[in-house]
Amino acid sequence: MTGAASVFALVVVLILANPPNAHALLFGGGMRDGLFGLAMVALAPLIIVVQIGLGMVLAHRFASVAALREPWLLWLSGSGLLSLIGVAIAVASLINPWVCGSVLILGVAYAVASGACTDALKRLIAWTRLEDVASSKPAFAAVRFGIVAALVLIGLRAATGELNDTDVVQFYWGWLNEVRHLGGIHLSPALPLVQDFTAGRGNGAYLLLAGIAPGLVSHVVSAAYCTMFAVVLRAFVLRIAADASPPLRPRLLLAAEVVCLASLWMIPGSVAFGKYHLQYAAWALGFLLACLQIASEDVPAARTWRLMLLPVAVAIPVGLAQFEAFIALVVIVAVATAPHRWLATRRLLPLLVVGCASAALSLLANWLFLGIPDLNPFPLFERFIAEQRFGLWTSRLQQYYINYIGGGVLTLNAGNGVGKLRELRSLASDVRADLIPIILGFAGPAVAAIIASVPVRQRFWRQALFLMLGAVLGYGLYRISLLVTFTDLALSATFNRVVLYAMAAVAYLLAVRSLSVAGSRPFLHGLLGYWLICAAFILVFHSGSMDRLMRHADVVGVALVLVALVSLVGRLAAFAFPIRTAGEIWGFRLRASAAVPILLAVGIAFSARAAISTAAVDPPRHLLAGTLGLQGRAVGLTNPMAKFERCDEIARSVPADTRVLFLNAYTAMAYCNNAVLLPRTVIVTPHASEFARDLATSAFADADTVEQTMRRLHIDYFVVLKGDFEFWASGLSAPFRPGELERRFDLLSETPSFYVLTWRGGGRAIPAEALAAIAERRRFGIQQSGFMAQHEFVSQWRAMANLGADRPKYQLGARLDFSSSGWSALYADHGWYAAEPHGTWTVGPVAVLKLPLARPAPGPLRVTMEVMPFLIPQLPSRTVRVKQGAVDVATWAFQLGEGYQAKTIDLPAGAGMDPQGIVLTFEIENSVSQYALGLNTDWRPLGIAVRSLKIEAVVLN
C-alpha cells in the first residue's frame, strides 16, 4: 500500500514538473495537457494526505489520543506544519521539483505507512455508505451526493485555474511563476514583485507546490483549504450536536452535513478561488474550534490539544502578520464563552503569546529584507521605513499612489448630513419594498413544517415526502432570493449593518436557548462570535480585500441559521396547537422531524444560488474539457478581459528583448503581466519595476523629465489598447497629452487590439484617427472614470494630481470646459464629481480648483464662471463663498429656480504670480444630499454645477 501510494505520488510529481508549453496549456489542449489536468486534480487529495500525515507525526510526538480521534485536528495541525516547511524551503532558496517533489512523496508515504490515511479512508467509506446514520437516510444520501458533486467541481476548477479572475492571473500566477523561477522568495531587482511578496511570502503550502507545478497550482492548494473549511465547520456543528438532547441530535447531524454542502458550493463562488483567503478562513475557524475544545477539556487533554495547535498559531502570523489581530479576537471569544474564563485564559494565553511573537518575527524579517515591516496598512508602517533598503523595491510615492487608488466603497456618515434615523428609515423602506418576498420566505418553511408533520404510515412515503418538500421549497427559496432587492446604499451604511447584525444575533440566541446546555454553550456562542468578528472586520475596514478575506462569514451565517432552525422546530414540537373543527378540538403538534425538509431546502437554496452564478462564469463543460485536454484553458472564458491572444499580438509587434509599457488597460492587460506567453521582464508592470521605484520622474514629472527617465530605463515601446479608458500613471503623464504625443512618438505598428508606439524616428507618424481615438479614451478616463472612496471621488488622474503630478499649464483667456467633452478634471482637486454632459457638480462642503498658469500674470485677473446651484424646495437658497488662499474674493447667493448664470471673481494684482498658480476654494453652505433629506437615493451632497471657466487679465485704464 505504501509503495503504491509513493509511486502514484511520484507519477503526479513528474507530470506536473514537466508541464506542457504555455500555448498548449492555454489554447491547444491535447493528450499531454489532459494528463497534466488529471495530475492537478490528483494533487489536491495528495496535499490533504500529506497534511494529515504531518498531523499524525505531531499526534504521536505529543501522545495526543484526542487528536487521533479527530481527523480534522490532524489535518489542521498538519497544514500549519506543512506551511512552515514550505516557508523554510523558500527562505533557503530550495524551491525546485527535486526538493518539493521529495517532500510531497515522502509525506504521502509516511501518511499511508502510519495508518493515518487508512483510518481517514475507513471513515470516508463509512460516510459514503451512511453507516453513521440511523434515521432520514434518503435525506443524508441526497446531501452527501451534493457534497461529492461539489468536490468534483472543485477538482475541475483546481485543474483549470480561475482564469476569469484578473487578480489570480496578474498576481498569483505571476508571483508563483517567479517563485519557481527564482527558487525561493528573495526578490529579483529585475522584477521586484514587492506587492505580491508581502502577501505571498509566508504562505508555505503555495510556495512548496510552486516548486512542483506552474503558478496555476494555487488553485489546487486552495481546493484543499476549501475542503478543510467545510470539514471544520461540519465538525463545529457536530460538536454542538454531541451535547444535544436525543430528539434533536439526528437533525443537528443533518444540519452538519447540509452546512458542509453549502460551504463547498458557496465558498468557491463567493471567494475568489485560488487565493490565500481560503487558507486563513480554514485556519481561523479551526483555531477557534480547537480553542473552545481546549477550554472545555480536562488538563492532560487540553495540553495535548494546545500542542497540536501550536503549528497553526505560528503559521498564521508567518503567512499574514496582520491576521494575528483577528486571531486575538478569536481567542477572546473562546475565553468569553468558556465555562471557566480564568482557566481558559491560562490555557489559551500561550497560544496568543506564540502567535504575537511569530507576528513580530515576521514583521522584523520583512523589515530587514524590504526596509518596511509590511505594506498594508502603509500609513501604519511608513514610519519604520529604512530608506536604502526600501528604495531597492519601491518608493514612498508609489505606495501613496497605490493606497490612493486602492480605495473602497461608498460609506455614508453623519458628516455627510446623513443621520442614524435617516439610515434606519432607508433600511425600513427597503424592508417594505421587499415585504412580499420576505413573507414568502418565512411562510414557505412554516407550510413545509406543517405538511411534514402530517402523519404518514409508511416510512418510505414519509422519506419521499421530505425529499420532495425539501427540493420544492429549496428551489422556491432560491427564486424568492432573486426577488429581494436590498439596495447597496442601505446595506453599505455601517449603522444599518450593525442593526441587522444585532437583530440576527439576538434572534439566534433566542432560537438556540433549548440547545444551550453547559456542554454545547461555548460552541453555540463561539460560532456566533466568529461570525460577528468577521462582520466587524468588514465594517471597520472598508476595502474590497477585507471583504473577500471575510466572505466565508456568509457560510458561517448559514450554519447559524441551520442550528437555529433545528432548535426552533424542536421547541415548537413540544407544544400542541389547538384546532377547532366541527365542534371538536384537535391538538396539532409539529414533529421534530419536520426540520428535515427545511434543512434540505435551506441547503439547496444557498447551494443553488452559488452554483448557478458560478456556472455562469465557469461553465462546467469548459472546466471538464480543459481538465481532460479536449480544449485549452483559455477557451470559453467569460471575462471579456480574459484575452490571452493579446499577449501574442504584443510578442509579434515588438523585438523579443525589449521592454513594453502599457499606457491604459490597467485591468484588461493583467493577462499579459508576468504571463507565461511573454518573457518575464518584457511587460513593465505597474507596481513592480524600476518604473515604480522612479515614479516621481517616470510619471509625475514634466514631459521632458519623464521622457529622459523612460529612455534611461530602456522603455522604448508603448502600447494603447483600443477602446479602453483605464489610463494609469504612465498614460496620464505629461508626454502623452494631446500635442505632446504626436511630437514625441511614432506609430510602430497597429494590430487588431493595439496601437504600438515608439519614440520619434522609430516608426511612422501617428495617423490623425489614431491620435483622436487615443485622446478621446484618455479624456473619458480623466473626466468621467472613477469611484467614490469615503466621500471623495477618486480616479487615476486625481490620485496623481493630489500627489503632486505635473498639471497642464492654463493659458489666460482660454475657455475651460467642465462638461464631459472638456478637460476640466485636469485642474479639479478635492470636492468634484465626474463630469456630465452639461457640466461638473461639486460634492461636499468644499471644492478646490488648481490652475497653474503658463506665464506669470502680475496684474489683476478676472475669473468668469458659468455656474448653476443645486436647489430644491427643501433647500430653497444657498450661499457660496470663494477664497483664494485664506482671502475671501467673492460671495454668491442663489435662489430656487435659478439656472446657469455667469459669475465673476476679481483677483488682486499679484494673484497670478504664485508658483502654484491660481488656487480657488469654494465653500458651499448647507451641503446635504437628497438621500439625507429623505427624498431619493442620490447620496451626493451637490453644491453647484460648473459649465465653464475663463481667466482673463484686467486691462487698467
Number of C-alpha atoms within 10 A of each C-alpha: 9 15 12 11 18 19 14 16 23 18 14 24 24 17 20 25 19 14 18 20 13 15 17 18 23 22 17 19 24 18 12 18 26 22 19 27 29 21 22 29 23 18 27 23 17 21 23 24 25 27 28 29 30 25 31 29 19 22 23 13 12 15 14 20 13 16 23 17 11 12 22 23 26 25 25 28 33 28 30 28 25 28 26 24 19 27 26 18 22 28 16 13 16 20 28 24 22 14 14 23 24 16 18 24 22 16 23 29 22 21 25 23 16 15 14 22 21 14 15 16 12 11 15 12 12 13 15 15 11 16 11 12 15 8 14 18 15 15 22 22 16 13 23 19 14 22 22 14 15 22 18 14 20 25 26 27 27 29 31 30 26 24 25 21 19 18 18 24 24 22 24 24 27 26 25 28 24 23 29 26 16 17 21 26 26 16 18 15 12 12 17 22 23 21 19 17 21 18 18 22 24 26 25 25 23 28 33 33 30 32 30 27 29 23 26 25 29 27 31 29 27 25 32 25 26 28 22 25 29 26 23 24 25 23 22 22 26 19 20 24 25 14 17 20 13 10 11 21 17 21 27 27 22 28 32 27 28 29 33 28 27 29 31 29 31 24 23 23 20 16 19 21 24 31 22 23 21 29 26 20 20 22 24 22 24 26 25 24 23 23 27 24 21 24 27 20 13 10 12 11 18 22 17 20 25 20 19 27 26 19 24 26 28 26 28 27 26 28 26 21 25 19 16 22 13 15 24 17 15 24 22 22 22 31 25 18 20 26 17 12 15 12 13 25 18 12 19 21 15 14 23 21 14 16 27 21 16 21 25 17 16 22 22 16 16 18 19 13 16 26 21 22 26 26 19 15 10 16 11 11 15 17 10 12 17 16 13 10 15 18 16 19 24 24 19 18 18 19 19 16 19 17 16 19 18 15 19 19 14 18 18 22 16 11 12 20 20 20 15 16 12 17 25 17 14 24 23 14 14 17 16 11 14 15 13 13 19 16 11 14 18 11 12 18 24 15 14 21 23 14 16 24 19 14 9 12 8 8 10 10 11 17 20 13 16 25 21 15 24 26 20 18 24 26 19 17 25 21 16 17 16 10 13 16 12 15 12 9 18 21 18 16 21 20 20 22 19 16 13 13 16 13 11 16 18 10 13 21 17 14 21 22 15 17 25 20 15 11 18 19 18 26 25 25 22 26 23 20 22 22 23 19 18 20 19 16 16 21 19 10 12 19 16 14 14 17 19 17 21 22 22 25 21 17 24 23 17 19 27 24 20 26 25 23 24 28 26 20 23 25 18 14 18 12 12 12 14 12 10 10 8 5 6 8 11 12 10 15 16 22 18 23 22 24 30 28 27 29 28 29 29 27 28 28 25 23 25 20 19 21 21 14 14 17 15 10 16 21 15 15 12 22 28 20 20 30 29 23 25 16 23 25 27 24 18 18 19 15 14 8 17 22 20 20 17 20 19 14 15 22 16 11 17 20 12 12 9 15 18 23 22 23 22 27 20 19 15 18 21 24 28 24 24 25 22 19 20 17 15 17 17 22 24 21 24 21 22 20 23 22 23 24 22 20 25 22 21 26 27 24 20 18 20 12 17 22 22 13 19 18 13 11 14 12 20 18 24 25 23 21 24 18 15 18 23 24 27 24 24 21 24 24 26 25 23 20 17 16 10 12 20 19 14 16 22 21 23 22 16 16 14 9 15 18 21 24 26 22 20 17 12 14 15 14 15 20 11 10 9 14 15 12 14 24 17 16 19 25 24 20 22 27 27 19 20 18 19 15 19 15 20 16 21 25 27 23 26 23 21 23 19 13 15 13 22 19 20 17 14 20 16 17 13 11 17 19 21 26 23 21 17 21 18 25 27 20 20 23 21 20 23 24 27 23 26 17 11 15 23 27 27 26 27 26 19 19 22 19 20 19 22 21 20 12 14 15 18 14 16 17 21 17 17 17 20 19 21 22 27 23 19 12 8 10 15 12 18 19 16 21 16 22 19 19 12 9 10 14 17 16 15 14 11 17 15 15 13 13 14 14 12 13 15 17 19 16 22 15 14 13 19 23 15 14 11 11 19 20 18 21 24 22 19 24 16 17 21 22 22 19 20 25 17 14 10 11 15 14 21 20 24 24 30 24 25 24 26 20 20 18 23 17 18 15 9 6 3
